[in-house]
Amino acid sequence: MRLKRKIPEINSSSSADIAFLLLIFFLLTTSMEKEKSLSHSLPEKKDETLNPKEIKERDVFEITIQADNSILYHDEEIEPENIKELAEIFIANPYENINLPEKFETDIPSFGKRRITQNHLFLIQISPKAEYQTYIDVQSQILAAYNKLRNELSIQKWGKKYMDLPQEQQAVVLQIYPYKLSEAELKEGNNS
């Protein structure tokens, strides 16, 4: 008669510990690629129907992003870094230049009567073949211009940056510097 031998069991508790430590190591050292996007909130729906206004050429800051990622400002090539300064002047029109958006006297809470550019508009025309990063660069420069103007106004009036203001004061600043942007796709014949 043969004796049955017992097969010794392998202690797997230390293997589970090692596997768990490896998992934690890889989770901590691996960087996930973040999605590139811009966060915007949609404007609230207004019940009133507005008659379309005639947009004057002086009120439009036109930027074209070509298929080769070149950026045109009113048909002249421009670097993305130069957009911010031009956008600041366009939004504020500090010297009331007749080639920039017209200023209108408006009654603003906490400020009283103030001359602001109500009808300014940024128009970005994008080739479908252009890289998304170029579009992000252009929008970032426009947003930086708005942020700078809003911060300067907020610090001048309340001694705080725009993002540090209470919501009511932010709303007042937005009346003076509202974000106005329109986007359109370039038609195939218009881009290079």
Salt bridges, closest charged atoms under 4 A:
GLU88 OE2 - LYS84 NZ 3.81
GLU88 OE1 - LYS148 NZ 3.33
GLU96 OE2 - ARG115 NE 2.92
GLU102 OE1 - LYS56 NZ 3.00
GLU152 OE2 - LYS148 NZ 3.93
GLU188 OE1 - LYS129 NZ 3.33
